[in-house]
Amino acid sequence: MSAESSRQLVWRKSSYSGNEGGECLEVAATSESLYIRDSKNVHRPHLSVNADG
């Protein structure tokens, strides 16, 4: 996914991330993939996983 199209993703904070300001993850999903990024450094590359397994 290009940087341009990744800006169109709707990111949400993982329910496993606490509110203490420590390690937090954000996730976004499309019909084809799940995307994961570090919420403290959103401009760095993110991890993507295909939805089909």
PDBQT receptor file of N, H, CA, C and O in Angstrom, charges set to zero:
ATOM      1  N   MET A   1       0.845  -1.172   0.000  1.00  0.00    +0.000 N 
ATOM      2  CA  MET A   1       0.000   0.000   0.000  1.00  0.00    +0.000 C 
ATOM      3  C   MET A   1       0.884   1.226   0.000  1.00  0.00    +0.000 C 
ATOM      4  O   MET A   1       1.867   1.288   0.739  1.00  0.00    +0.000 OA
ATOM      5  N   SER A   2       0.549   2.186  -0.810  1.00  0.00    +0.000 N 
ATOM      6  H   SER A   2      -0.249   2.136  -1.410  1.00  0.00    +0.000 HD
ATOM      7  CA  SER A   2       1.349   3.408  -0.909  1.00  0.00    +0.000 C 
ATOM      8  C   SER A   2       1.082   4.323   0.276  1.00  0.00    +0.000 C 
ATOM      9  O   SER A   2       0.076   4.181   0.969  1.00  0.00    +0.000 OA
ATOM     10  N   ALA A   3       1.983   5.254   0.500  1.00  0.00    +0.000 N 
ATOM     11  H   ALA A   3       2.801   5.370  -0.064  1.00  0.00    +0.000 HD
ATOM     12  CA  ALA A   3       1.814   6.219   1.590  1.00  0.00    +0.000 C 
ATOM     13  C   ALA A   3       0.547   7.037   1.376  1.00  0.00    +0.000 C 
ATOM     14  O   ALA A   3      -0.152   7.371   2.333  1.00  0.00    +0.000 OA
ATOM     15  N   GLU A   4       0.257   7.354   0.135  1.00  0.00    +0.000 N 
ATOM     16  H   GLU A   4       0.825   7.083  -0.642  1.00  0.00    +0.000 HD
ATOM     17  CA  GLU A   4      -0.944   8.119  -0.188  1.00  0.00    +0.000 C 
ATOM     18  C   GLU A   4      -2.196   7.371   0.253  1.00  0.00    +0.000 C 
ATOM     19  O   GLU A   4      -3.052   7.946   0.925  1.00  0.00    +0.000 OA
ATOM     20  N   SER A   5      -2.313   6.114  -0.111  1.00  0.00    +0.000 N 
ATOM     21  H   SER A   5      -1.617   5.647  -0.657  1.00  0.00    +0.000 HD
ATOM     22  CA  SER A   5      -3.519   5.359   0.234  1.00  0.00    +0.000 C 
ATOM     23  C   SER A   5      -3.551   4.969   1.708  1.00  0.00    +0.000 C 
ATOM     24  O   SER A   5      -4.634   4.762   2.258  1.00  0.00    +0.000 OA
ATOM     25  N   SER A   6      -2.392   4.861   2.366  1.00  0.00    +0.000 N 
ATOM     26  H   SER A   6      -1.513   5.029   1.920  1.00  0.00    +0.000 HD
ATOM     27  CA  SER A   6      -2.394   4.512   3.790  1.00  0.00    +0.000 C 
ATOM     28  C   SER A   6      -2.958   5.651   4.627  1.00  0.00    +0.000 C 
ATOM     29  O   SER A   6      -3.437   5.411   5.735  1.00  0.00    +0.000 OA
ATOM     30  N   ARG A   7      -2.914   6.883   4.131  1.00  0.00    +0.000 N 
ATOM     31  H   ARG A   7      -2.524   7.078   3.231  1.00  0.00    +0.000 HD
ATOM     32  CA  ARG A   7      -3.508   8.009   4.847  1.00  0.00    +0.000 C 
ATOM     33  C   ARG A   7      -5.020   7.927   4.867  1.00  0.00    +0.000 C 
ATOM     34  O   ARG A   7      -5.660   8.577   5.694  1.00  0.00    +0.000 OA
ATOM     35  N   GLN A   8      -5.601   7.148   3.981  1.00  0.00    +0.000 N 
ATOM     36  H   GLN A   8      -5.081   6.620   3.309  1.00  0.00    +0.000 HD
ATOM     37  CA  GLN A   8      -7.046   7.006   3.914  1.00  0.00    +0.000 C 
ATOM     38  C   GLN A   8      -7.563   5.940   4.878  1.00  0.00    +0.000 C 
ATOM     39  O   GLN A   8      -8.774   5.792   5.038  1.00  0.00    +0.000 OA
ATOM     40  N   LEU A   9      -6.672   5.204   5.515  1.00  0.00    +0.000 N 
ATOM     41  H   LEU A   9      -5.688   5.324   5.385  1.00  0.00    +0.000 HD
ATOM     42  CA  LEU A   9      -7.086   4.187   6.477  1.00  0.00    +0.000 C 
ATOM     43  C   LEU A   9      -7.663   4.843   7.728  1.00  0.00    +0.000 C 
ATOM     44  O   LEU A   9      -7.240   5.930   8.120  1.00  0.00    +0.000 OA
ATOM     45  N   VAL A  10      -8.617   4.184   8.341  1.00  0.00    +0.000 N 
ATOM     46  H   VAL A  10      -8.961   3.301   8.023  1.00  0.00    +0.000 HD
ATOM     47  CA  VAL A  10      -9.177   4.658   9.604  1.00  0.00    +0.000 C 
ATOM     48  C   VAL A  10      -8.494   3.873  10.717  1.00  0.00    +0.000 C 
ATOM     49  O   VAL A  10      -8.756   2.685  10.903  1.00  0.00    +0.000 OA
ATOM     50  N   TRP A  11      -7.614   4.549  11.457  1.00  0.00    +0.000 N 
ATOM     51  H   TRP A  11      -7.401   5.515  11.306  1.00  0.00    +0.000 HD
ATOM     52  CA  TRP A  11      -6.839   3.916  12.516  1.00  0.00    +0.000 C 
ATOM     53  C   TRP A  11      -7.584   4.018  13.834  1.00  0.00    +0.000 C 
ATOM     54  O   TRP A  11      -8.231   5.027  14.114  1.00  0.00    +0.000 OA
ATOM     55  N   ARG A  12      -7.492   2.964  14.648  1.00  0.00    +0.000 N 
ATOM     56  H   ARG A  12      -6.966   2.144  14.421  1.00  0.00    +0.000 HD
ATOM     57  CA  ARG A  12      -8.036   3.009  15.995  1.00  0.00    +0.000 C 
ATOM     58  C   ARG A  12      -7.047   2.338  16.943  1.00  0.00    +0.000 C 
ATOM     59  O   ARG A  12      -6.317   1.422  16.564  1.00  0.00    +0.000 OA
ATOM     60  N   LYS A  13      -7.045   2.814  18.173  1.00  0.00    +0.000 N 
ATOM     61  H   LYS A  13      -7.639   3.558  18.481  1.00  0.00    +0.000 HD
ATOM     62  CA  LYS A  13      -6.116   2.295  19.166  1.00  0.00    +0.000 C 
ATOM     63  C   LYS A  13      -6.561   0.904  19.601  1.00  0.00    +0.000 C 
ATOM     64  O   LYS A  13      -7.745   0.660  19.835  1.00  0.00    +0.000 OA
ATOM     65  N   SER A  14      -5.613   0.014  19.702  1.00  0.00    +0.000 N 
ATOM     66  H   SER A  14      -4.651   0.212  19.512  1.00  0.00    +0.000 HD
ATOM     67  CA  SER A  14      -5.900  -1.349  20.130  1.00  0.00    +0.000 C 
ATOM     68  C   SER A  14      -6.454  -1.361  21.553  1.00  0.00    +0.000 C 
ATOM     69  O   SER A  14      -5.987  -0.607  22.407  1.00  0.00    +0.000 OA
ATOM     70  N   SER A  15      -7.436  -2.202  21.808  1.00  0.00    +0.000 N 
ATOM     71  H   SER A  15      -7.815  -2.815  21.114  1.00  0.00    +0.000 HD
ATOM     72  CA  SER A  15      -7.992  -2.317  23.151  1.00  0.00    +0.000 C 
ATOM     73  C   SER A  15      -6.979  -2.909  24.136  1.00  0.00    +0.000 C 
ATOM     74  O   SER A  15      -7.174  -2.826  25.348  1.00  0.00    +0.000 OA
ATOM     75  N   TYR A  16      -5.916  -3.495  23.631  1.00  0.00    +0.000 N 
ATOM     76  H   TYR A  16      -5.757  -3.563  22.646  1.00  0.00    +0.000 HD
ATOM     77  CA  TYR A  16      -4.862  -4.045  24.489  1.00  0.00    +0.000 C 
ATOM     78  C   TYR A  16      -3.855  -2.986  24.913  1.00  0.00    +0.000 C 
ATOM     79  O   TYR A  16      -3.010  -3.257  25.766  1.00  0.00    +0.000 OA
ATOM     80  N   SER A  17      -3.923  -1.799  24.346  1.00  0.00    +0.000 N 
ATOM     81  H   SER A  17      -4.610  -1.579  23.653  1.00  0.00    +0.000 HD
ATOM     82  CA  SER A  17      -3.015  -0.721  24.715  1.00  0.00    +0.000 C 
ATOM     83  C   SER A  17      -3.585   0.011  25.920  1.00  0.00    +0.000 C 
ATOM     84  O   SER A  17      -4.767   0.351  25.949  1.00  0.00    +0.000 OA
ATOM     85  N   GLY A  18      -2.756   0.245  26.893  1.00  0.00    +0.000 N 
ATOM     86  H   GLY A  18      -1.796  -0.031  26.870  1.00  0.00    +0.000 HD
ATOM     87  CA  GLY A  18      -3.205   0.923  28.104  1.00  0.00    +0.000 C 
ATOM     88  C   GLY A  18      -3.168   2.432  27.948  1.00  0.00    +0.000 C 
ATOM     89  O   GLY A  18      -2.749   2.944  26.910  1.00  0.00    +0.000 OA
ATOM     90  N   ASN A  19      -3.603   3.142  28.974  1.00  0.00    +0.000 N 
ATOM     91  H   ASN A  19      -3.944   2.726  29.818  1.00  0.00    +0.000 HD
ATOM     92  CA  ASN A  19      -3.623   4.602  28.969  1.00  0.00    +0.000 C 
ATOM     93  C   ASN A  19      -2.422   5.196  29.700  1.00  0.00    +0.000 C 
ATOM     94  O   ASN A  19      -2.384   6.404  29.935  1.00  0.00    +0.000 OA
ATOM     95  N   GLU A  20      -1.448   4.375  30.061  1.00  0.00    +0.000 N 
ATOM     96  H   GLU A  20      -1.479   3.394  29.870  1.00  0.00    +0.000 HD
ATOM     97  CA  GLU A  20      -0.300   4.853  30.819  1.00  0.00    +0.000 C 
ATOM     98  C   GLU A  20       0.753   5.528  29.945  1.00  0.00    +0.000 C 
ATOM     99  O   GLU A  20       1.751   6.019  30.473  1.00  0.00    +0.000 OA
ATOM    100  N   GLY A  21       0.566   5.568  28.633  1.00  0.00    +0.000 N 
ATOM    101  H   GLY A  21      -0.244   5.168  28.204  1.00  0.00    +0.000 HD
ATOM    102  CA  GLY A  21       1.529   6.195  27.747  1.00  0.00    +0.000 C 
ATOM    103  C   GLY A  21       2.672   5.280  27.350  1.00  0.00    +0.000 C 
ATOM    104  O   GLY A  21       3.662   5.740  26.781  1.00  0.00    +0.000 OA
ATOM    105  N   GLY A  22       2.554   4.023  27.632  1.00  0.00    +0.000 N 
ATOM    106  H   GLY A  22       1.749   3.650  28.094  1.00  0.00    +0.000 HD
ATOM    107  CA  GLY A  22       3.600   3.073  27.285  1.00  0.00    +0.000 C 
ATOM    108  C   GLY A  22       3.501   2.638  25.838  1.00  0.00    +0.000 C 
ATOM    109  O   GLY A  22       3.353   3.471  24.944  1.00  0.00    +0.000 OA
ATOM    110  N   GLU A  23       3.580   1.369  25.610  1.00  0.00    +0.000 N 
ATOM    111  H   GLU A  23       3.700   0.693  26.336  1.00  0.00    +0.000 HD
ATOM    112  CA  GLU A  23       3.561   0.836  24.255  1.00  0.00    +0.000 C 
ATOM    113  C   GLU A  23       2.124   0.723  23.769  1.00  0.00    +0.000 C 
ATOM    114  O   GLU A  23       1.309   0.017  24.362  1.00  0.00    +0.000 OA
ATOM    115  N   CYS A  24       1.824   1.425  22.685  1.00  0.00    +0.000 N 
ATOM    116  H   CYS A  24       2.486   1.999  22.203  1.00  0.00    +0.000 HD
ATOM    117  CA  CYS A  24       0.465   1.457  22.147  1.00  0.00    +0.000 C 
ATOM    118  C   CYS A  24       0.474   1.071  20.674  1.00  0.00    +0.000 C 
ATOM    119  O   CYS A  24       1.368   1.447  19.916  1.00  0.00    +0.000 OA
ATOM    120  N   LEU A  25      -0.525   0.327  20.302  1.00  0.00    +0.000 N 
ATOM    121  H   LEU A  25      -1.251   0.022  20.918  1.00  0.00    +0.000 HD
ATOM    122  CA  LEU A  25      -0.702  -0.065  18.912  1.00  0.00    +0.000 C 
ATOM    123  C   LEU A  25      -1.977   0.536  18.374  1.00  0.00    +0.000 C 
ATOM    124  O   LEU A  25      -2.950   0.725  19.103  1.00  0.00    +0.000 OA
ATOM    125  N   GLU A  26      -1.961   0.838  17.079  1.00  0.00    +0.000 N 
ATOM    126  H   GLU A  26      -1.170   0.685  16.486  1.00  0.00    +0.000 HD
ATOM    127  CA  GLU A  26      -3.167   1.234  16.377  1.00  0.00    +0.000 C 
ATOM    128  C   GLU A  26      -3.374   0.248  15.252  1.00  0.00    +0.000 C 
ATOM    129  O   GLU A  26      -2.413  -0.254  14.670  1.00  0.00    +0.000 OA
ATOM    130  N   VAL A  27      -4.622  -0.027  14.948  1.00  0.00    +0.000 N 
ATOM    131  H   VAL A  27      -5.403   0.381  15.421  1.00  0.00    +0.000 HD
ATOM    132  CA  VAL A  27      -4.949  -0.962  13.881  1.00  0.00    +0.000 C 
ATOM    133  C   VAL A  27      -5.925  -0.315  12.916  1.00  0.00    +0.000 C 
ATOM    134  O   VAL A  27      -6.718   0.547  13.295  1.00  0.00    +0.000 OA
ATOM    135  N   ALA A  28      -5.854  -0.742  11.662  1.00  0.00    +0.000 N 
ATOM    136  H   ALA A  28      -5.209  -1.441  11.354  1.00  0.00    +0.000 HD
ATOM    137  CA  ALA A  28      -6.799  -0.337  10.627  1.00  0.00    +0.000 C 
ATOM    138  C   ALA A  28      -7.049  -1.571   9.769  1.00  0.00    +0.000 C 
ATOM    139  O   ALA A  28      -6.159  -2.403   9.593  1.00  0.00    +0.000 OA
ATOM    140  N   ALA A  29      -8.256  -1.686   9.241  1.00  0.00    +0.000 N 
ATOM    141  H   ALA A  29      -8.979  -1.010   9.385  1.00  0.00    +0.000 HD
ATOM    142  CA  ALA A  29      -8.595  -2.867   8.452  1.00  0.00    +0.000 C 
ATOM    143  C   ALA A  29      -9.275  -2.471   7.147  1.00  0.00    +0.000 C 
ATOM    144  O   ALA A  29     -10.022  -1.496   7.080  1.00  0.00    +0.000 OA
ATOM    145  N   THR A  30      -8.996  -3.248   6.129  1.00  0.00    +0.000 N 
ATOM    146  H   THR A  30      -8.389  -4.041   6.184  1.00  0.00    +0.000 HD
ATOM    147  CA  THR A  30      -9.711  -3.179   4.862  1.00  0.00    +0.000 C 
ATOM    148  C   THR A  30     -10.235  -4.585   4.596  1.00  0.00    +0.000 C 
ATOM    149  O   THR A  30      -9.996  -5.496   5.388  1.00  0.00    +0.000 OA
ATOM    150  N   SER A  31     -10.930  -4.764   3.511  1.00  0.00    +0.000 N 
ATOM    151  H   SER A  31     -11.124  -4.024   2.867  1.00  0.00    +0.000 HD
ATOM    152  CA  SER A  31     -11.429  -6.101   3.202  1.00  0.00    +0.000 C 
ATOM    153  C   SER A  31     -10.292  -7.052   2.852  1.00  0.00    +0.000 C 
ATOM    154  O   SER A  31     -10.465  -8.269   2.923  1.00  0.00    +0.000 OA
ATOM    155  N   GLU A  32      -9.126  -6.513   2.472  1.00  0.00    +0.000 N 
ATOM    156  H   GLU A  32      -8.986  -5.525   2.415  1.00  0.00    +0.000 HD
ATOM    157  CA  GLU A  32      -8.001  -7.349   2.075  1.00  0.00    +0.000 C 
ATOM    158  C   GLU A  32      -6.920  -7.504   3.133  1.00  0.00    +0.000 C 
ATOM    159  O   GLU A  32      -6.211  -8.511   3.137  1.00  0.00    +0.000 OA
ATOM    160  N   SER A  33      -6.773  -6.526   4.038  1.00  0.00    +0.000 N 
ATOM    161  H   SER A  33      -7.349  -5.709   4.035  1.00  0.00    +0.000 HD
ATOM    162  CA  SER A  33      -5.626  -6.538   4.953  1.00  0.00    +0.000 C 
ATOM    163  C   SER A  33      -5.938  -5.920   6.303  1.00  0.00    +0.000 C 
ATOM    164  O   SER A  33      -6.901  -5.170   6.465  1.00  0.00    +0.000 OA
ATOM    165  N   LEU A  34      -5.087  -6.260   7.271  1.00  0.00    +0.000 N 
ATOM    166  H   LEU A  34      -4.305  -6.869   7.139  1.00  0.00    +0.000 HD
ATOM    167  CA  LEU A  34      -5.085  -5.642   8.584  1.00  0.00    +0.000 C 
ATOM    168  C   LEU A  34      -3.757  -4.907   8.709  1.00  0.00    +0.000 C 
ATOM    169  O   LEU A  34      -2.709  -5.460   8.377  1.00  0.00    +0.000 OA
ATOM    170  N   TYR A  35      -3.794  -3.663   9.185  1.00  0.00    +0.000 N 
ATOM    171  H   TYR A  35      -4.646  -3.214   9.455  1.00  0.00    +0.000 HD
ATOM    172  CA  TYR A  35      -2.597  -2.834   9.305  1.00  0.00    +0.000 C 
ATOM    173  C   TYR A  35      -2.364  -2.514  10.771  1.00  0.00    +0.000 C 
ATOM    174  O   TYR A  35      -3.307  -2.259  11.521  1.00  0.00    +0.000 OA
ATOM    175  N   ILE A  36      -1.099  -2.530  11.173  1.00  0.00    +0.000 N 
ATOM    176  H   ILE A  36      -0.333  -2.738  10.565  1.00  0.00    +0.000 HD
ATOM    177  CA  ILE A  36      -0.716  -2.307  12.562  1.00  0.00    +0.000 C 
ATOM    178  C   ILE A  36       0.421  -1.296  12.579  1.00  0.00    +0.000 C 
ATOM    179  O   ILE A  36       1.360  -1.399  11.789  1.00  0.00    +0.000 OA
ATOM    180  N   ARG A  37       0.336  -0.304  13.491  1.00  0.00    +0.000 N 
ATOM    181  H   ARG A  37      -0.427  -0.220  14.132  1.00  0.00    +0.000 HD
ATOM    182  CA  ARG A  37       1.416   0.681  13.598  1.00  0.00    +0.000 C 
ATOM    183  C   ARG A  37       1.606   1.090  15.048  1.00  0.00    +0.000 C 
ATOM    184  O   ARG A  37       0.743   0.858  15.894  1.00  0.00    +0.000 OA
ATOM    185  N   ASP A  38       2.743   1.698  15.317  1.00  0.00    +0.000 N 
ATOM    186  H   ASP A  38       3.444   1.887  14.629  1.00  0.00    +0.000 HD
ATOM    187  CA  ASP A  38       3.078   2.230  16.637  1.00  0.00    +0.000 C 
ATOM    188  C   ASP A  38       2.396   3.587  16.769  1.00  0.00    +0.000 C 
ATOM    189  O   ASP A  38       2.670   4.493  15.982  1.00  0.00    +0.000 OA
ATOM    190  N   SER A  39       1.526   3.738  17.737  1.00  0.00    +0.000 N 
ATOM    191  H   SER A  39       1.303   3.002  18.376  1.00  0.00    +0.000 HD
ATOM    192  CA  SER A  39       0.780   4.988  17.869  1.00  0.00    +0.000 C 
ATOM    193  C   SER A  39       1.661   6.162  18.289  1.00  0.00    +0.000 C 
ATOM    194  O   SER A  39       1.262   7.315  18.124  1.00  0.00    +0.000 OA
ATOM    195  N   LYS A  40       2.829   5.896  18.818  1.00  0.00    +0.000 N 
ATOM    196  H   LYS A  40       3.153   4.959  18.952  1.00  0.00    +0.000 HD
ATOM    197  CA  LYS A  40       3.737   6.972  19.215  1.00  0.00    +0.000 C 
ATOM    198  C   LYS A  40       4.572   7.475  18.044  1.00  0.00    +0.000 C 
ATOM    199  O   LYS A  40       5.205   8.527  18.140  1.00  0.00    +0.000 OA
ATOM    200  N   ASN A  41       4.578   6.738  16.947  1.00  0.00    +0.000 N 
ATOM    201  H   ASN A  41       4.064   5.884  16.869  1.00  0.00    +0.000 HD
ATOM    202  CA  ASN A  41       5.398   7.120  15.800  1.00  0.00    +0.000 C 
ATOM    203  C   ASN A  41       4.656   6.737  14.518  1.00  0.00    +0.000 C 
ATOM    204  O   ASN A  41       5.072   5.832  13.796  1.00  0.00    +0.000 OA
ATOM    205  N   VAL A  42       3.564   7.432  14.249  1.00  0.00    +0.000 N 
ATOM    206  H   VAL A  42       3.226   8.167  14.836  1.00  0.00    +0.000 HD
ATOM    207  CA  VAL A  42       2.653   7.057  13.169  1.00  0.00    +0.000 C 
ATOM    208  C   VAL A  42       3.227   7.273  11.768  1.00  0.00    +0.000 C 
ATOM    209  O   VAL A  42       2.684   6.740  10.799  1.00  0.00    +0.000 OA
ATOM    210  N   HIS A  43       4.301   8.033  11.639  1.00  0.00    +0.000 N 
ATOM    211  H   HIS A  43       4.742   8.466  12.425  1.00  0.00    +0.000 HD
ATOM    212  CA  HIS A  43       4.868   8.298  10.319  1.00  0.00    +0.000 C 
ATOM    213  C   HIS A  43       5.871   7.238   9.871  1.00  0.00    +0.000 C 
ATOM    214  O   HIS A  43       6.308   7.240   8.720  1.00  0.00    +0.000 OA
ATOM    215  N   ARG A  44       6.230   6.349  10.765  1.00  0.00    +0.000 N 
ATOM    216  H   ARG A  44       5.875   6.348  11.700  1.00  0.00    +0.000 HD
ATOM    217  CA  ARG A  44       7.120   5.246  10.388  1.00  0.00    +0.000 C 
ATOM    218  C   ARG A  44       6.327   4.195   9.634  1.00  0.00    +0.000 C 
ATOM    219  O   ARG A  44       5.097   4.212   9.680  1.00  0.00    +0.000 OA
ATOM    220  N   PRO A  45       6.985   3.294   8.951  1.00  0.00    +0.000 N 
ATOM    221  CA  PRO A  45       6.269   2.222   8.233  1.00  0.00    +0.000 C 
ATOM    222  C   PRO A  45       5.421   1.390   9.183  1.00  0.00    +0.000 C 
ATOM    223  O   PRO A  45       5.711   1.292  10.375  1.00  0.00    +0.000 OA
ATOM    224  N   HIS A  46       4.378   0.798   8.640  1.00  0.00    +0.000 N 
ATOM    225  H   HIS A  46       4.142   0.877   7.672  1.00  0.00    +0.000 HD
ATOM    226  CA  HIS A  46       3.506  -0.049   9.435  1.00  0.00    +0.000 C 
ATOM    227  C   HIS A  46       3.559  -1.484   8.902  1.00  0.00    +0.000 C 
ATOM    228  O   HIS A  46       4.048  -1.746   7.803  1.00  0.00    +0.000 OA
ATOM    229  N   LEU A  47       3.050  -2.379   9.702  1.00  0.00    +0.000 N 
ATOM    230  H   LEU A  47       2.653  -2.167  10.595  1.00  0.00    +0.000 HD
ATOM    231  CA  LEU A  47       2.994  -3.793   9.350  1.00  0.00    +0.000 C 
ATOM    232  C   LEU A  47       1.631  -4.078   8.740  1.00  0.00    +0.000 C 
ATOM    233  O   LEU A  47       0.614  -3.584   9.228  1.00  0.00    +0.000 OA
ATOM    234  N   SER A  48       1.605  -4.868   7.682  1.00  0.00    +0.000 N 
ATOM    235  H   SER A  48       2.430  -5.269   7.285  1.00  0.00    +0.000 HD
ATOM    236  CA  SER A  48       0.314  -5.265   7.100  1.00  0.00    +0.000 C 
ATOM    237  C   SER A  48       0.267  -6.787   6.964  1.00  0.00    +0.000 C 
ATOM    238  O   SER A  48       1.269  -7.440   6.674  1.00  0.00    +0.000 OA
ATOM    239  N   VAL A  49      -0.932  -7.326   7.183  1.00  0.00    +0.000 N 
ATOM    240  H   VAL A  49      -1.747  -6.796   7.418  1.00  0.00    +0.000 HD
ATOM    241  CA  VAL A  49      -1.161  -8.761   7.121  1.00  0.00    +0.000 C 
ATOM    242  C   VAL A  49      -2.359  -8.999   6.216  1.00  0.00    +0.000 C 
ATOM    243  O   VAL A  49      -3.393  -8.348   6.364  1.00  0.00    +0.000 OA
ATOM    244  N   ASN A  50      -2.221  -9.938   5.271  1.00  0.00    +0.000 N 
ATOM    245  H   ASN A  50      -1.381 -10.467   5.151  1.00  0.00    +0.000 HD
ATOM    246  CA  ASN A  50      -3.341 -10.247   4.382  1.00  0.00    +0.000 C 
ATOM    247  C   ASN A  50      -4.477 -10.886   5.160  1.00  0.00    +0.000 C 
ATOM    248  O   ASN A  50      -4.248 -11.699   6.056  1.00  0.00    +0.000 OA
ATOM    249  N   ALA A  51      -5.694 -10.518   4.817  1.00  0.00    +0.000 N 
ATOM    250  H   ALA A  51      -5.880  -9.858   4.089  1.00  0.00    +0.000 HD
ATOM    251  CA  ALA A  51      -6.866 -11.030   5.520  1.00  0.00    +0.000 C 
ATOM    252  C   ALA A  51      -7.156 -12.497   5.206  1.00  0.00    +0.000 C 
ATOM    253  O   ALA A  51      -7.866 -13.156   5.964  1.00  0.00    +0.000 OA
ATOM    254  N   ASP A  52      -6.623 -13.015   4.108  1.00  0.00    +0.000 N 
ATOM    255  H   ASP A  52      -6.046 -12.479   3.491  1.00  0.00    +0.000 HD
ATOM    256  CA  ASP A  52      -6.924 -14.396   3.728  1.00  0.00    +0.000 C 
ATOM    257  C   ASP A  52      -6.051 -15.435   4.424  1.00  0.00    +0.000 C 
ATOM    258  O   ASP A  52      -6.116 -16.622   4.104  1.00  0.00    +0.000 OA
ATOM    259  N   GLY A  53      -5.252 -14.994   5.359  1.00  0.00    +0.000 N 
ATOM    260  H   GLY A  53      -5.200 -14.030   5.619  1.00  0.00    +0.000 HD
ATOM    261  CA  GLY A  53      -4.491 -15.964   6.154  1.00  0.00    +0.000 C 
ATOM    262  C   GLY A  53      -3.090 -15.998   5.822  1.00  0.00    +0.000 C 
ATOM    263  O   GLY A  53      -2.333 -16.768   6.414  1.00  0.00    +0.000 OA
TER     264      GLY A  53
